[in-house]
Amino acid sequence: MEGKEQKTKKQVPLRLSTALYNELAAWAEDEFRSVNGQIEYLLTEAVKKRKGTDTKEKKE
């Protein structure tokens, strides 16, 4: 994810419980995304947040 966004995406098999999948599906529907799009969005936001936290910790 560094630099330019790559045009190709890596496929990753993912196993989820039915309950978690259903929660993600409902959340995705609320935000007009596919389940895959919702998972990608959540992971991207988590990585951004982690990078921001790491940067703050290094400055202290």
mmJSON file of the N, C-alpha and C atoms, coordinates in Angstrom:
{"data_MODEL":{"atom_site":{
"group_PDB":["ATOM","ATOM","ATOM","ATOM","ATOM","ATOM","ATOM","ATOM","ATOM","ATOM","ATOM","ATOM","ATOM","ATOM","ATOM","ATOM","ATOM","ATOM","ATOM","ATOM","ATOM","ATOM","ATOM","ATOM","ATOM","ATOM","ATOM","ATOM","ATOM","ATOM","ATOM","ATOM","ATOM","ATOM","ATOM","ATOM","ATOM","ATOM","ATOM","ATOM","ATOM","ATOM","ATOM","ATOM","ATOM","ATOM","ATOM","ATOM","ATOM","ATOM","ATOM","ATOM","ATOM","ATOM","ATOM","ATOM","ATOM","ATOM","ATOM","ATOM","ATOM","ATOM","ATOM","ATOM","ATOM","ATOM","ATOM","ATOM","ATOM","ATOM","ATOM","ATOM","ATOM","ATOM","ATOM","ATOM","ATOM","ATOM","ATOM","ATOM","ATOM","ATOM","ATOM","ATOM","ATOM","ATOM","ATOM","ATOM","ATOM","ATOM","ATOM","ATOM","ATOM","ATOM","ATOM","ATOM","ATOM","ATOM","ATOM","ATOM","ATOM","ATOM","ATOM","ATOM","ATOM","ATOM","ATOM","ATOM","ATOM","ATOM","ATOM","ATOM","ATOM","ATOM","ATOM","ATOM","ATOM","ATOM","ATOM","ATOM","ATOM","ATOM","ATOM","ATOM","ATOM","ATOM","ATOM","ATOM","ATOM","ATOM","ATOM","ATOM","ATOM","ATOM","ATOM","ATOM","ATOM","ATOM","ATOM","ATOM","ATOM","ATOM","ATOM","ATOM","ATOM","ATOM","ATOM","ATOM","ATOM","ATOM","ATOM","ATOM","ATOM","ATOM","ATOM","ATOM","ATOM","ATOM","ATOM","ATOM","ATOM","ATOM","ATOM","ATOM","ATOM","ATOM","ATOM","ATOM","ATOM","ATOM","ATOM","ATOM","ATOM","ATOM","ATOM","ATOM","ATOM","ATOM","ATOM","ATOM"],
"id":[1,2,3,4,5,6,7,8,9,10,11,12,13,14,15,16,17,18,19,20,21,22,23,24,25,26,27,28,29,30,31,32,33,34,35,36,37,38,39,40,41,42,43,44,45,46,47,48,49,50,51,52,53,54,55,56,57,58,59,60,61,62,63,64,65,66,67,68,69,70,71,72,73,74,75,76,77,78,79,80,81,82,83,84,85,86,87,88,89,90,91,92,93,94,95,96,97,98,99,100,101,102,103,104,105,106,107,108,109,110,111,112,113,114,115,116,117,118,119,120,121,122,123,124,125,126,127,128,129,130,131,132,133,134,135,136,137,138,139,140,141,142,143,144,145,146,147,148,149,150,151,152,153,154,155,156,157,158,159,160,161,162,163,164,165,166,167,168,169,170,171,172,173,174,175,176,177,178,179,180],
"type_symbol":["N","C","C","N","C","C","N","C","C","N","C","C","N","C","C","N","C","C","N","C","C","N","C","C","N","C","C","N","C","C","N","C","C","N","C","C","N","C","C","N","C","C","N","C","C","N","C","C","N","C","C","N","C","C","N","C","C","N","C","C","N","C","C","N","C","C","N","C","C","N","C","C","N","C","C","N","C","C","N","C","C","N","C","C","N","C","C","N","C","C","N","C","C","N","C","C","N","C","C","N","C","C","N","C","C","N","C","C","N","C","C","N","C","C","N","C","C","N","C","C","N","C","C","N","C","C","N","C","C","N","C","C","N","C","C","N","C","C","N","C","C","N","C","C","N","C","C","N","C","C","N","C","C","N","C","C","N","C","C","N","C","C","N","C","C","N","C","C","N","C","C","N","C","C","N","C","C","N","C","C"],
"label_atom_id":["N","CA","C","N","CA","C","N","CA","C","N","CA","C","N","CA","C","N","CA","C","N","CA","C","N","CA","C","N","CA","C","N","CA","C","N","CA","C","N","CA","C","N","CA","C","N","CA","C","N","CA","C","N","CA","C","N","CA","C","N","CA","C","N","CA","C","N","CA","C","N","CA","C","N","CA","C","N","CA","C","N","CA","C","N","CA","C","N","CA","C","N","CA","C","N","CA","C","N","CA","C","N","CA","C","N","CA","C","N","CA","C","N","CA","C","N","CA","C","N","CA","C","N","CA","C","N","CA","C","N","CA","C","N","CA","C","N","CA","C","N","CA","C","N","CA","C","N","CA","C","N","CA","C","N","CA","C","N","CA","C","N","CA","C","N","CA","C","N","CA","C","N","CA","C","N","CA","C","N","CA","C","N","CA","C","N","CA","C","N","CA","C","N","CA","C","N","CA","C","N","CA","C","N","CA","C","N","CA","C"],
"label_alt_id":[null,null,null,null,null,null,null,null,null,null,null,null,null,null,null,null,null,null,null,null,null,null,null,null,null,null,null,null,null,null,null,null,null,null,null,null,null,null,null,null,null,null,null,null,null,null,null,null,null,null,null,null,null,null,null,null,null,null,null,null,null,null,null,null,null,null,null,null,null,null,null,null,null,null,null,null,null,null,null,null,null,null,null,null,null,null,null,null,null,null,null,null,null,null,null,null,null,null,null,null,null,null,null,null,null,null,null,null,null,null,null,null,null,null,null,null,null,null,null,null,null,null,null,null,null,null,null,null,null,null,null,null,null,null,null,null,null,null,null,null,null,null,null,null,null,null,null,null,null,null,null,null,null,null,null,null,null,null,null,null,null,null,null,null,null,null,null,null,null,null,null,null,null,null,null,null,null,null,null,null],
"label_comp_id":["MET","MET","MET","GLU","GLU","GLU","GLY","GLY","GLY","LYS","LYS","LYS","GLU","GLU","GLU","GLN","GLN","GLN","LYS","LYS","LYS","THR","THR","THR","LYS","LYS","LYS","LYS","LYS","LYS","GLN","GLN","GLN","VAL","VAL","VAL","PRO","PRO","PRO","LEU","LEU","LEU","ARG","ARG","ARG","LEU","LEU","LEU","SER","SER","SER","THR","THR","THR","ALA","ALA","ALA","LEU","LEU","LEU","TYR","TYR","TYR","ASN","ASN","ASN","GLU","GLU","GLU","LEU","LEU","LEU","ALA","ALA","ALA","ALA","ALA","ALA","TRP","TRP","TRP","ALA","ALA","ALA","GLU","GLU","GLU","ASP","ASP","ASP","GLU","GLU","GLU","PHE","PHE","PHE","ARG","ARG","ARG","SER","SER","SER","VAL","VAL","VAL","ASN","ASN","ASN","GLY","GLY","GLY","GLN","GLN","GLN","ILE","ILE","ILE","GLU","GLU","GLU","TYR","TYR","TYR","LEU","LEU","LEU","LEU","LEU","LEU","THR","THR","THR","GLU","GLU","GLU","ALA","ALA","ALA","VAL","VAL","VAL","LYS","LYS","LYS","LYS","LYS","LYS","ARG","ARG","ARG","LYS","LYS","LYS","GLY","GLY","GLY","THR","THR","THR","ASP","ASP","ASP","THR","THR","THR","LYS","LYS","LYS","GLU","GLU","GLU","LYS","LYS","LYS","LYS","LYS","LYS","GLU","GLU","GLU"],
"label_asym_id":["A","A","A","A","A","A","A","A","A","A","A","A","A","A","A","A","A","A","A","A","A","A","A","A","A","A","A","A","A","A","A","A","A","A","A","A","A","A","A","A","A","A","A","A","A","A","A","A","A","A","A","A","A","A","A","A","A","A","A","A","A","A","A","A","A","A","A","A","A","A","A","A","A","A","A","A","A","A","A","A","A","A","A","A","A","A","A","A","A","A","A","A","A","A","A","A","A","A","A","A","A","A","A","A","A","A","A","A","A","A","A","A","A","A","A","A","A","A","A","A","A","A","A","A","A","A","A","A","A","A","A","A","A","A","A","A","A","A","A","A","A","A","A","A","A","A","A","A","A","A","A","A","A","A","A","A","A","A","A","A","A","A","A","A","A","A","A","A","A","A","A","A","A","A","A","A","A","A","A","A"],
"label_entity_id":["1","1","1","1","1","1","1","1","1","1","1","1","1","1","1","1","1","1","1","1","1","1","1","1","1","1","1","1","1","1","1","1","1","1","1","1","1","1","1","1","1","1","1","1","1","1","1","1","1","1","1","1","1","1","1","1","1","1","1","1","1","1","1","1","1","1","1","1","1","1","1","1","1","1","1","1","1","1","1","1","1","1","1","1","1","1","1","1","1","1","1","1","1","1","1","1","1","1","1","1","1","1","1","1","1","1","1","1","1","1","1","1","1","1","1","1","1","1","1","1","1","1","1","1","1","1","1","1","1","1","1","1","1","1","1","1","1","1","1","1","1","1","1","1","1","1","1","1","1","1","1","1","1","1","1","1","1","1","1","1","1","1","1","1","1","1","1","1","1","1","1","1","1","1","1","1","1","1","1","1"],
"label_seq_id":[1,1,1,2,2,2,3,3,3,4,4,4,5,5,5,6,6,6,7,7,7,8,8,8,9,9,9,10,10,10,11,11,11,12,12,12,13,13,13,14,14,14,15,15,15,16,16,16,17,17,17,18,18,18,19,19,19,20,20,20,21,21,21,22,22,22,23,23,23,24,24,24,25,25,25,26,26,26,27,27,27,28,28,28,29,29,29,30,30,30,31,31,31,32,32,32,33,33,33,34,34,34,35,35,35,36,36,36,37,37,37,38,38,38,39,39,39,40,40,40,41,41,41,42,42,42,43,43,43,44,44,44,45,45,45,46,46,46,47,47,47,48,48,48,49,49,49,50,50,50,51,51,51,52,52,52,53,53,53,54,54,54,55,55,55,56,56,56,57,57,57,58,58,58,59,59,59,60,60,60],
"pdbx_PDB_ins_code":[null,null,null,null,null,null,null,null,null,null,null,null,null,null,null,null,null,null,null,null,null,null,null,null,null,null,null,null,null,null,null,null,null,null,null,null,null,null,null,null,null,null,null,null,null,null,null,null,null,null,null,null,null,null,null,null,null,null,null,null,null,null,null,null,null,null,null,null,null,null,null,null,null,null,null,null,null,null,null,null,null,null,null,null,null,null,null,null,null,null,null,null,null,null,null,null,null,null,null,null,null,null,null,null,null,null,null,null,null,null,null,null,null,null,null,null,null,null,null,null,null,null,null,null,null,null,null,null,null,null,null,null,null,null,null,null,null,null,null,null,null,null,null,null,null,null,null,null,null,null,null,null,null,null,null,null,null,null,null,null,null,null,null,null,null,null,null,null,null,null,null,null,null,null,null,null,null,null,null,null],
"Cartn_x":[0.813,0.0,0.856,2.141,2.994,3.072,3.245,3.382,2.1,2.266,1.104,0.329,-0.982,-1.827,-1.659,-1.428,-1.247,-2.584,-2.544,-3.767,-4.22,-3.279,-3.649,-3.823,-4.651,-4.901,-4.576,-4.095,-3.766,-5.031,-5.258,-6.404,-5.985,-6.814,-6.513,-7.734,-7.578,-8.702,-8.975,-10.218,-10.571,-11.748,-11.585,-12.674,-13.233,-14.537,-15.221,-16.35,-16.665,-17.845,-19.078,-20.145,-21.388,-21.866,-21.747,-22.197,-21.401,-20.075,-19.246,-19.562,-19.702,-20.042,-21.361,-22.356,-23.662,-23.564,-22.766,-22.565,-21.887,-20.854,-20.156,-21.071,-21.899,-22.826,-23.832,-24.356,-25.31,-24.632,-23.418,-22.653,-22.359,-21.938,-21.639,-22.88,-24.009,-25.253,-25.592,-25.401,-25.652,-24.785,-23.586,-22.638,-22.534,-23.493,-23.57,-22.278,-21.721,-20.528,-20.818,-19.976,-20.015,-19.343,-19.537,-18.866,-17.357,-16.883,-15.452,-14.96,-15.721,-15.359,-15.331,-16.26,-16.312,-15.094,-14.742,-13.572,-12.311,-12.18,-11.01,-10.962,-12.104,-12.17,-11.739,-12.276,-11.948,-10.469,-9.917,-8.492,-7.624,-8.003,-7.254,-7.265,-8.431,-8.532,-7.71,-7.717,-6.936,-5.445,-4.982,-3.565,-3.204,-4.063,-3.815,-3.72,-4.647,-4.659,-3.389,-2.984,-1.778,-0.552,-0.466,0.665,0.687,-0.47,-0.551,-0.118,-0.505,-0.122,1.371,1.935,3.372,4.15,3.68,4.356,4.349,3.218,3.119,4.042,4.115,4.958,6.429,6.844,8.244,8.648,7.702,7.996,8.201,7.586,7.663,8.983],
"Cartn_y":[-1.202,0.0,1.264,1.117,2.285,2.858,4.169,4.797,4.72,4.469,4.371,3.091,3.209,2.027,1.1,-0.167,-1.127,-1.422,-1.658,-1.957,-3.387,-4.271,-5.655,-5.835,-6.779,-7.041,-8.487,-8.728,-10.067,-10.745,-11.971,-12.738,-13.497,-13.413,-14.06,-14.857,-16.172,-16.96,-16.548,-16.408,-15.955,-16.763,-17.322,-18.079,-17.254,-17.079,-16.311,-17.155,-16.905,-17.56,-16.986,-17.734,-17.267,-15.989,-15.938,-14.751,-13.512,-13.644,-12.504,-12.09,-13.055,-12.746,-11.979,-12.434,-11.766,-10.335,-10.115,-8.75,-7.872,-8.412,-7.658,-7.376,-8.347,-8.166,-7.057,-7.033,-5.986,-4.62,-4.566,-3.319,-2.838,-3.751,-3.405,-2.849,-3.477,-3.006,-1.596,-1.325,0.014,1.076,0.683,1.631,1.478,0.736,0.557,-0.012,-1.014,-1.705,-3.192,-3.885,-5.346,-5.804,-7.056,-7.584,-7.494,-7.875,-7.789,-6.344,-5.412,-4.001,-3.507,-3.975,-3.57,-4.099,-5.354,-5.936,-5.185,-4.897,-4.155,-2.761,-2.088,-0.761,-0.816,-1.774,-1.886,-2.184,-3.062,-3.378,-2.175,-1.446,-0.249,0.789,1.018,1.981,1.534,0.243,-0.276,-0.071,-0.293,-0.096,1.384,2.267,3.714,4.132,3.63,3.964,3.458,2.245,1.666,2.481,2.877,3.686,5.026,5.614,6.875,6.724,5.631,5.352,5.122,4.347,4.089,5.385,6.265,7.534,8.386,8.438,9.227,8.68,7.357,6.742,7.016,7.035,7.272,8.709,9.648,11.056,11.342,10.531,10.785,10.373],
"Cartn_z":[0.0,0.0,0.0,0.02,0.011,-1.394,-1.49,-2.788,-3.589,-4.879,-5.765,-5.479,-5.526,-5.324,-6.518,-6.233,-7.307,-7.969,-9.282,-10.019,-9.79,-9.491,-9.218,-7.719,-7.368,-5.952,-5.65,-4.474,-4.013,-3.52,-3.946,-3.469,-2.219,-1.183,0.092,0.536,0.692,1.216,2.668,3.016,4.36,4.874,6.051,6.673,7.828,7.825,8.863,9.436,10.69,11.249,10.552,10.562,9.947,10.622,11.938,12.677,12.264,12.168,11.77,10.338,9.448,8.061,7.984,8.731,8.716,9.227,10.263,10.777,9.732,9.081,8.04,6.852,6.49,5.371,5.668,6.886,7.269,7.273,7.808,7.858,6.44,5.583,4.195,3.497,3.72,3.107,3.578,4.862,5.408,4.733,4.311,3.719,2.201,1.609,0.155,-0.434,0.256,-0.219,-0.315,-1.076,-1.058,0.236,0.601,1.795,1.597,0.413,0.132,0.253,-0.309,-0.221,1.215,2.024,3.427,4.18,3.948,4.609,4.193,2.897,2.415,3.037,3.119,3.733,5.201,5.95,7.37,7.583,6.772,6.895,6.534,5.494,5.098,6.211,6.815,7.913,9.123,9.42,10.55,10.32,9.097,8.778,8.877,8.367,8.477,9.935,10.754,12.174,12.851,12.529,13.116,12.727,11.469,11.012,11.736,11.942,12.663,14.101,14.749,16.129,16.219,15.287,15.286,15.124,14.25,14.011,15.272,15.969,17.197,18.275,18.408,19.428,19.163,17.902,17.558,17.849,17.749,18.002,19.477,20.349,21.79,22.376],
"occupancy":[1.0,1.0,1.0,1.0,1.0,1.0,1.0,1.0,1.0,1.0,1.0,1.0,1.0,1.0,1.0,1.0,1.0,1.0,1.0,1.0,1.0,1.0,1.0,1.0,1.0,1.0,1.0,1.0,1.0,1.0,1.0,1.0,1.0,1.0,1.0,1.0,1.0,1.0,1.0,1.0,1.0,1.0,1.0,1.0,1.0,1.0,1.0,1.0,1.0,1.0,1.0,1.0,1.0,1.0,1.0,1.0,1.0,1.0,1.0,1.0,1.0,1.0,1.0,1.0,1.0,1.0,1.0,1.0,1.0,1.0,1.0,1.0,1.0,1.0,1.0,1.0,1.0,1.0,1.0,1.0,1.0,1.0,1.0,1.0,1.0,1.0,1.0,1.0,1.0,1.0,1.0,1.0,1.0,1.0,1.0,1.0,1.0,1.0,1.0,1.0,1.0,1.0,1.0,1.0,1.0,1.0,1.0,1.0,1.0,1.0,1.0,1.0,1.0,1.0,1.0,1.0,1.0,1.0,1.0,1.0,1.0,1.0,1.0,1.0,1.0,1.0,1.0,1.0,1.0,1.0,1.0,1.0,1.0,1.0,1.0,1.0,1.0,1.0,1.0,1.0,1.0,1.0,1.0,1.0,1.0,1.0,1.0,1.0,1.0,1.0,1.0,1.0,1.0,1.0,1.0,1.0,1.0,1.0,1.0,1.0,1.0,1.0,1.0,1.0,1.0,1.0,1.0,1.0,1.0,1.0,1.0,1.0,1.0,1.0,1.0,1.0,1.0,1.0,1.0,1.0],
"B_iso_or_equiv":[0.0,0.0,0.0,0.0,0.0,0.0,0.0,0.0,0.0,0.0,0.0,0.0,0.0,0.0,0.0,0.0,0.0,0.0,0.0,0.0,0.0,0.0,0.0,0.0,0.0,0.0,0.0,0.0,0.0,0.0,0.0,0.0,0.0,0.0,0.0,0.0,0.0,0.0,0.0,0.0,0.0,0.0,0.0,0.0,0.0,0.0,0.0,0.0,0.0,0.0,0.0,0.0,0.0,0.0,0.0,0.0,0.0,0.0,0.0,0.0,0.0,0.0,0.0,0.0,0.0,0.0,0.0,0.0,0.0,0.0,0.0,0.0,0.0,0.0,0.0,0.0,0.0,0.0,0.0,0.0,0.0,0.0,0.0,0.0,0.0,0.0,0.0,0.0,0.0,0.0,0.0,0.0,0.0,0.0,0.0,0.0,0.0,0.0,0.0,0.0,0.0,0.0,0.0,0.0,0.0,0.0,0.0,0.0,0.0,0.0,0.0,0.0,0.0,0.0,0.0,0.0,0.0,0.0,0.0,0.0,0.0,0.0,0.0,0.0,0.0,0.0,0.0,0.0,0.0,0.0,0.0,0.0,0.0,0.0,0.0,0.0,0.0,0.0,0.0,0.0,0.0,0.0,0.0,0.0,0.0,0.0,0.0,0.0,0.0,0.0,0.0,0.0,0.0,0.0,0.0,0.0,0.0,0.0,0.0,0.0,0.0,0.0,0.0,0.0,0.0,0.0,0.0,0.0,0.0,0.0,0.0,0.0,0.0,0.0,0.0,0.0,0.0,0.0,0.0,0.0],
"pdbx_formal_charge":[null,null,null,null,null,null,null,null,null,null,null,null,null,null,null,null,null,null,null,null,null,null,null,null,null,null,null,null,null,null,null,null,null,null,null,null,null,null,null,null,null,null,null,null,null,null,null,null,null,null,null,null,null,null,null,null,null,null,null,null,null,null,null,null,null,null,null,null,null,null,null,null,null,null,null,null,null,null,null,null,null,null,null,null,null,null,null,null,null,null,null,null,null,null,null,null,null,null,null,null,null,null,null,null,null,null,null,null,null,null,null,null,null,null,null,null,null,null,null,null,null,null,null,null,null,null,null,null,null,null,null,null,null,null,null,null,null,null,null,null,null,null,null,null,null,null,null,null,null,null,null,null,null,null,null,null,null,null,null,null,null,null,null,null,null,null,null,null,null,null,null,null,null,null,null,null,null,null,null,null],
"auth_seq_id":[1,1,1,2,2,2,3,3,3,4,4,4,5,5,5,6,6,6,7,7,7,8,8,8,9,9,9,10,10,10,11,11,11,12,12,12,13,13,13,14,14,14,15,15,15,16,16,16,17,17,17,18,18,18,19,19,19,20,20,20,21,21,21,22,22,22,23,23,23,24,24,24,25,25,25,26,26,26,27,27,27,28,28,28,29,29,29,30,30,30,31,31,31,32,32,32,33,33,33,34,34,34,35,35,35,36,36,36,37,37,37,38,38,38,39,39,39,40,40,40,41,41,41,42,42,42,43,43,43,44,44,44,45,45,45,46,46,46,47,47,47,48,48,48,49,49,49,50,50,50,51,51,51,52,52,52,53,53,53,54,54,54,55,55,55,56,56,56,57,57,57,58,58,58,59,59,59,60,60,60],
"auth_comp_id":["MET","MET","MET","GLU","GLU","GLU","GLY","GLY","GLY","LYS","LYS","LYS","GLU","GLU","GLU","GLN","GLN","GLN","LYS","LYS","LYS","THR","THR","THR","LYS","LYS","LYS","LYS","LYS","LYS","GLN","GLN","GLN","VAL","VAL","VAL","PRO","PRO","PRO","LEU","LEU","LEU","ARG","ARG","ARG","LEU","LEU","LEU","SER","SER","SER","THR","THR","THR","ALA","ALA","ALA","LEU","LEU","LEU","TYR","TYR","TYR","ASN","ASN","ASN","GLU","GLU","GLU","LEU","LEU","LEU","ALA","ALA","ALA","ALA","ALA","ALA","TRP","TRP","TRP","ALA","ALA","ALA","GLU","GLU","GLU","ASP","ASP","ASP","GLU","GLU","GLU","PHE","PHE","PHE","ARG","ARG","ARG","SER","SER","SER","VAL","VAL","VAL","ASN","ASN","ASN","GLY","GLY","GLY","GLN","GLN","GLN","ILE","ILE","ILE","GLU","GLU","GLU","TYR","TYR","TYR","LEU","LEU","LEU","LEU","LEU","LEU","THR","THR","THR","GLU","GLU","GLU","ALA","ALA","ALA","VAL","VAL","VAL","LYS","LYS","LYS","LYS","LYS","LYS","ARG","ARG","ARG","LYS","LYS","LYS","GLY","GLY","GLY","THR","THR","THR","ASP","ASP","ASP","THR","THR","THR","LYS","LYS","LYS","GLU","GLU","GLU","LYS","LYS","LYS","LYS","LYS","LYS","GLU","GLU","GLU"],
"auth_asym_id":["A","A","A","A","A","A","A","A","A","A","A","A","A","A","A","A","A","A","A","A","A","A","A","A","A","A","A","A","A","A","A","A","A","A","A","A","A","A","A","A","A","A","A","A","A","A","A","A","A","A","A","A","A","A","A","A","A","A","A","A","A","A","A","A","A","A","A","A","A","A","A","A","A","A","A","A","A","A","A","A","A","A","A","A","A","A","A","A","A","A","A","A","A","A","A","A","A","A","A","A","A","A","A","A","A","A","A","A","A","A","A","A","A","A","A","A","A","A","A","A","A","A","A","A","A","A","A","A","A","A","A","A","A","A","A","A","A","A","A","A","A","A","A","A","A","A","A","A","A","A","A","A","A","A","A","A","A","A","A","A","A","A","A","A","A","A","A","A","A","A","A","A","A","A","A","A","A","A","A","A"],
"auth_atom_id":["N","CA","C","N","CA","C","N","CA","C","N","CA","C","N","CA","C","N","CA","C","N","CA","C","N","CA","C","N","CA","C","N","CA","C","N","CA","C","N","CA","C","N","CA","C","N","CA","C","N","CA","C","N","CA","C","N","CA","C","N","CA","C","N","CA","C","N","CA","C","N","CA","C","N","CA","C","N","CA","C","N","CA","C","N","CA","C","N","CA","C","N","CA","C","N","CA","C","N","CA","C","N","CA","C","N","CA","C","N","CA","C","N","CA","C","N","CA","C","N","CA","C","N","CA","C","N","CA","C","N","CA","C","N","CA","C","N","CA","C","N","CA","C","N","CA","C","N","CA","C","N","CA","C","N","CA","C","N","CA","C","N","CA","C","N","CA","C","N","CA","C","N","CA","C","N","CA","C","N","CA","C","N","CA","C","N","CA","C","N","CA","C","N","CA","C","N","CA","C","N","CA","C","N","CA","C","N","CA","C"],
"pdbx_PDB_model_num":[1,1,1,1,1,1,1,1,1,1,1,1,1,1,1,1,1,1,1,1,1,1,1,1,1,1,1,1,1,1,1,1,1,1,1,1,1,1,1,1,1,1,1,1,1,1,1,1,1,1,1,1,1,1,1,1,1,1,1,1,1,1,1,1,1,1,1,1,1,1,1,1,1,1,1,1,1,1,1,1,1,1,1,1,1,1,1,1,1,1,1,1,1,1,1,1,1,1,1,1,1,1,1,1,1,1,1,1,1,1,1,1,1,1,1,1,1,1,1,1,1,1,1,1,1,1,1,1,1,1,1,1,1,1,1,1,1,1,1,1,1,1,1,1,1,1,1,1,1,1,1,1,1,1,1,1,1,1,1,1,1,1,1,1,1,1,1,1,1,1,1,1,1,1,1,1,1,1,1,1]
}}}
